[in-house]
Amino acid sequence: MYQHRFLACALWSCVALHVQAMAVIALDVAAQTGVPDLVCRAKPSPSPSPPASAINDDPLVQPDREEVEAARLEIATQEPADLRTPAGYQADFFRQIINQGQGLHMALWGDSHMAAAFFSQELMVLSGLRAEQIQSGVIPATMNRPGVRLPVRKTCVSAGWSYDAAYRSKEAADAPGPAMVSLVAQEPGAHLQWDVRSVDGVAGNKKLRLMYHQTAQPIVIGLSVDQGEEYVLTLSAEQGAAVVELRSDQPISTLAVRLISGTLRVHGLGLDPLPSARLQLDVFAFPGATARSWQQANLPYMAQWFPSNPYQVVALAFGTNEGNQKNFDAIAYEGALVQAVKNLKTVFPQAQCLLIGPGDRGVLVRRSSLHKSKKKIKAQAKKSKISPSTSPAKNRPPDSVLLQYSRVHQHITNIQARIGEQWGCSSWSMLYAMGGQASSYSWAARNPPLMAHDLIHFTPAGYRHMAQVFAKDFGWSPEVFQPLHGN
């Protein structure tokens, strides 16, 4: 058990964060060689869905090009031709931060954009480092959640588990894991499995840390390493954050956890740092998440997962879900973001912070409306005696529905830039990286498309392109990581 204390200083105040002792249960285990591939047990088949009453003959589709061009005219006179603001970015950001002896440790909290992992995986490629020089320090409790891709060989989640996220649950916010998401089970027999070997099946971790919440009542679990004999443990300690630390003199391949009795809240699995690692990139992202996780999190509890404060960069990549409203309250959003940033800097006072804003978002329309929209556009153009392709913004109907989310995301981008400057955080906008408002439609029209059909998410190619723009804006390149390559 250990205690530690953080001191976070803002521009005008300092906040002391006292962190209580964490229960650590050490268990020596015997790892094996030649461990078979992990096989997930089949879950019970869900009940069949009732048949659809009728086929939707008027589906939602992407708007017609003419309608999009009409909407673009609304912003043509409101924004400069060059919507990106590279002056606000730092081309030497990572060059100044990377520690040549230890490399770079970075953590990123976000929503579905980051949970898909195409962005972070492209950054790994762009580092120029070898696969064995890149690792994650935590496998978060977002495993097997649709829309989440984790840098781990395989994971299994049986029936009986539920995801509890801090952005929407007070209990999860009071006892947050590193990813602000926990897996919770009360049903005896519910189990989790991890295969922590590399993609090519090589084991490298001699120590694993099962992160969980210790309840007031004892918890009984079964642990099996490398598909061997099950250890039965009774977890009984002071209520709060706790760890079961598994240690072996040989690298561990797989771990299975089975609930026998009690309520088990699993926060994630910590990995033993590899000697060859030069880039540790931990992505703590979950579909639907918002910065509210950091706004309302129990900070002393959260800080216990990072006792040595290893990160040089901590990033928040939110905004899409906060902007999922037509009547966006900018004042409320700004107040919530200030608290989230303040809390982030309290837990990581020595790290450089980075705010990543949402990309553009479009609107799908009913197929039947396309013809009506064309007629309306042509009629208005005829009335003003100006071609639809050249009509000035003043002749367009105000606040086109096609721009309702674009405008909100622009507000969020502006607020993030302002809050970042006030609190000493860098900021970067996916909206600007795309080309500004209404760019989701042009991204969807590219070949291959960079925008998904929903006009909210990107295609894998879109996420990779976004990462390439980010890398250019902040100086993430093989040249920056080059001194680490041979170590």
N, C-alpha and C positions, 0 to 999 in steps of 0.2 A: 504494500500500500504506500502511496506517496501523495504529497501535496505540492502545489505550485501556485504561483501568484503572477498575474499579468497586470501591467500598467499601460493603459491606452491613452494617448494624448491627442486631442483634436486641436483645432486652431486656437480654441479659447479655454479648453478645460482638459483635465485628466481624470480618468475613471479607473479605480482599482478593482480588479476582478479576482476575488478569492475563490479558489477552486478546492473543493473538498477531496478527501482521500478516495481513491478508487480501489475496489476489491479486485485483486488479481490472483486467480487460482492457477498455479503452475502444475502441469502434468507432463511427465516424461512418457513418450510413446515410442513404439517401435515401427519405423517405416520399412516398407518392403520394396523389392525390385520386381520388375516385370508385372506391374499392376494392370489388370485388364481395363479396357475403356469403360468409362462410367455409363451405365444404362439407367435411364429414368423409368421408374415404375409408372405404368399407365394410370391416369386419373379416371374416375368414373365418367362415363359419357354423359354430357349434359342432356337435359330433356329436349326433345325436338321442338323447334320453333313452330308456332302455328302457321299454316299456309297463308301467304299473302292474299288479301281479299281481292286485289286487282293489280294489274301491272301498271306502273306509273308511266303514263304516256306523255307526261309533261315534266321531264326531269330537269334538274338544275344543271346548267351548262355555263361555260365561260362566255362572257359577253362578246358581241360582234365587234369587229375591229373599228367600224365607224363609230359605234357608241363609245368605245374606249378613247378614240381620238377626240371625240366631243368632250369627254370628261377631262382629258389632258389640257384642253384649252382653258379650263377653269384655273389651272395653276401656272399657265405659261407666263403670265405677267406678274406672278407673285413670287417666283423663285428665280435665282440666277441661273444662267445656262449651265455652269459647272456646279452641280449639287453636292459634290464631295468636298470635304474640307480637310485636305491633308495637312494643313498648317496646325490642326488640332491634334495630330498624331505625332508619334515620336519614332522616327526611323531607327534610332539607336536604343530603343527601349530595352530590348532583351540583351543587347551587347553590354549595357551598363550593369545588368542584373546578374547575368550568368556567372556563377562561381566556378573558376577553372579547376578548383580542387574537388568540388562536390557536384558540379553540374547545375541543373535547374530543377527545382521542385515547384510545381504549380498546381493549384486546385481551382476547379471551375464548377460553380453551382448554376443550374439553369433548368429550362423547361424542355419540351419535346425536341426543339431544334438541336440541343446539345445531347439529349438522351439518345438520339439516333446514331451518334458517334462518328458520322462521316466527316464532320468538321474536325474533331480532335484527331482522328486517324490520318487525315491529310496533313495536319500539322506535324505528326510523327514522321511522315514520309518526307516532308519539307525540311526537317531537321538534318537529314542526311545521315543520321545515326543508324547503326546496325540494330537489328531486332533485339539482341541480347543486351543492348545498352539502354533500352526503353522499358519501363515497367510502371505499373500502378501500385500504390501502397495499400489500397483498400478495394475489396470487392463489395460494393454497397448492397444494401438489402433491397435493391430494385431488380434483382435477378428474376428472369423469366417473365417480366412484365412486358406485354406487347408494346412495341415502340422503343424499347430500351435494348441497346447492344453494349455488352460489357467486354472488356479485354481479358477474358478468361476462357479456357478451353471448353468447359461445359459446366452447367449448373442444373440442378433439379429442385423443383418445389412441388411437394405433394399437395393433395387436397387438405383443407383445414387451416390454411394460412390466409391472412388478409394483409394488404398493404395499408399502412397508416402513415399519412404524410403530414408534416408539421404545418403546411400552409392552410390546411383545412381542419385540423384536429388539435384541440387543446392538449389532450393527453400526449400526442406525438410531439407537440411543441415543448411540453414540460420535460420530456425525456427524449431529446433528439439524438439520432445517430449522426455519423459524419455526413451522410447524404440527406439528412432531414426526413428520411423515410425509414420505416421499420416494418419488418414482417412479424406478425403477431399470431400465435396459435394457442388454443386452450384444449384442443382435442387430442387425447392420448394417441400416439402413433403418428402424428403429423411429423414429417421429416424434411430435412434439407440436405442437399449433397453438392459438393464442389469438386471439380477436377482442376487443380491449380498448376498443372504442368503447362509447358509452352505448347504452342500450336502443333509442333512436331513431336510432342509427347515426352519432352525432357523435363524431369523434376529438378527444381532448384531451391525450393523453400524448406529450410530446416526448422522454421518456427512459424506457427499460425496463431492468430489471436482472434478468438470468437468473441465479438463484442455484443453484449446483451444488457438488458435492464434487470437488475436484481429486485425482486418484489419482496414485500414484507413477509410473505409466506415462502417456504422453501420450494424450489423447483427441482424436479428430478429429470435428468436427461441421460440418454445413451449416446456415446461417442464412438465412432469406428474410423480408424485410420487405415488407409490403403486396403479397404474392404476386409480388414482383419477382425479380431475379437472385439466385441463391444465393451467399452468401459462405462459403468453406471456411476454417475456423479450426482450428488445432492448439493445443489447450489443454495447456500444459506449464508448470507452476510448482511451488512447494513444496506438498506434500500438505496438504490441509485445505480449509476453506471458501473459496469463490471466487465471483467475479461477472463476467459479461460485461455491460458497460454499453453499451447501444445509445443513441446520441444523434442527434437530427435537428433541423433548424431548423423542421420542420413536424410536426404531430401524427401519430403512428403509429396505423394501424388494426389491422393483423394482424401476427403473428409466427409463423414456423414453424421448428422445430428438428428436424434429422435426424441420427441417429447414423451415422457412417461407420465408425469403429473405436474400440475401447476399451470401458470400462464407464462409463456416464453415470448419475450419481445427481443428479436434479433436485430441488431443494428448493422451488421456487416462482418466481414472477415478481413482482418489485417494480415498483410503478407510480410515476410522477412525480406528486408532490402537486399538485393543482389549486389555483390561486389562490383560487377561490371556495369551497373546502372549509372547512366549519366543524365537521363531525363526521366523524372517521375511526374507523370501527368494524371492526376486524379480527377475524373469527371463525375460529379455528384448531381445528376440531372434526372428529372422525372416528368413525364407528360402531364400537362395541366398545372404544373407548379408555378408559383409566383414568388416575388421577393418577400411576401408576407412570412415565409418560413423564417427568414432572418429577422424580420421585424418583431416577431413574438416568441422567438426561441429562448429557452432557458440557457443563458450564456455560461454560467459556471459548469453546468452539465455538458454543454457542447464542447467547451474548452478541454475537457478531460481526454478527448480523443486525440488531442494534438499537444501533448505535454512538452515536447521540445520545439514547438513552433517551426516546423521544417520548411514551410512554404516561403519562397521569395515573392511569389505572385499569387494573389487570390482574386478571382473574378466572379462577378454576378452577371449572368446572361438571361435577363428576364424582360418582360414587357408585352409580349404577344398576348398572354392571358389577361393581364391587367387591362389591356386595350380592347378586350372583347366586349365592348359596350358602346352603344350609340351615344349615350349621355355621359361621356367621360368626365370625371371630376378631377381636374388637373390639380387643384389645391390639396385634395385628399391624397392623391397619388404622390405628390411631392412630399407631404408630411410622412407618409409611410416609407418612402424611399430613403429619406434622411435617417429615420430610425434604423432601417435595415443596414445602411452603410455605416452608421455609428456602431452598431452591434458587430458588424464584420471587423471593423478596425479595433474593436475592443478585444476580440478573440485573437486577432492577428496584428498586433500593433507594429511589428517590425516589417511586415510584408508590404509590397507595392500592390495597391488595389486597382482594379480595372472594371469598368462598367460597360457591358456590351448591350446595345439597344436592339430592338426588334427590327426585322426587315419589313418591307412593304407587304401589305395584305390586300388582296382583291375581293371581289364579291361575285358570286355565281348568280345567274338569273334563270328564270324559267324559259324553256325553249320557245314557248308560245309568245313570249314578250319580245323576241328578237325582231320579228317583222314589224311590230308596233313601234319599237324604238327607232328603226330605220325610217319609218314614215314620219315620226315626230321630228327627227333630226332634219330630214329633208324639208319638211314644212317650215320649221323655224329658220332654216338657211334661206329658203325662198322668200319668206316674209322679210328677212333682213337684207335680201338680195346679195348675200355673201355665200361663197362655197362652203359646204360643211367642213372641208379640210382646212379652211383658213379663217373660220369665224373667230373673232376675238372673244376673250373670256367674258366680256360684258354682255355678249349676246347669247351666252349659254345659260341654261337654267341653273340657279345657285345650288351649291352643295349637292352635287350629283351623288346618288346612292353608291355609285361605283367607287367613290373616294371616301366613304364614311370611315373606313378603318385607316386609310392612308393618312388622313388628317390627324386621327388620334395618335398614330404611331409617330407622326412628326412632332406632336406635342411631347410625347414620351421621350423622344430623342433629344429635344431641346432641354427638357427638365433634367435628364441624366447628365448632359454636358454641363449644365449649371451646377448641379449637386456635386458632380465629380470635381469640378474646379474648386468649389468651396471646401471640400473635404480631402483634397489632395489625392484624388483618384484620377487616373487616365480614363478616357471614354472612347468608345468606338461604336459606330452606327452601321448595322447591317442595311438599314434603309438607304444611307448614303452610298454604301458599297454597291448597292443594286442600281443606283441612278436616281433615287428620290421617289416622290409620290407617283403612284400609278405604274411603277416599274414592274410590279408583279405580272402585269398583262404581257409586257414585252418579254419577260423572262419565260413565261409560259409558251410564247410563240416561237421561241428559238428552236433550232434543230441541232442537237437534241434539246428538249425542254430543260430549263433550269428550275422551273417552278412546277410543283405537283398540281394535279387537277383541282384540288380544293382551294388553290390560290393562297394558302396559308403556309404550308410547308414547302420545302425545296426537294428536288430530286437529288439522288446521290451526287450527280454531276454538279448540281447547284450548290450543295454544301461544300464540295471540294473547291469549287470556284470561289466561294465565300472565304474559305480558309486561305486561299492563295492571295486574295486581296488583303486580308488581315495580316498575313505574313509580310507582305510588301510594306504595309503601312507602319508596322512595328519592328521591322528588321529581324524577322524570324527567318533564318536562312542557314544553309550548310556552312557558310563562311563564319557565321557567329558561333556555331557549334563545333567548327573544325578542330580547335585545340583539344576537344574532348574525344575525338574519334579514336585515337590510338591508345587511350588509357584503359 
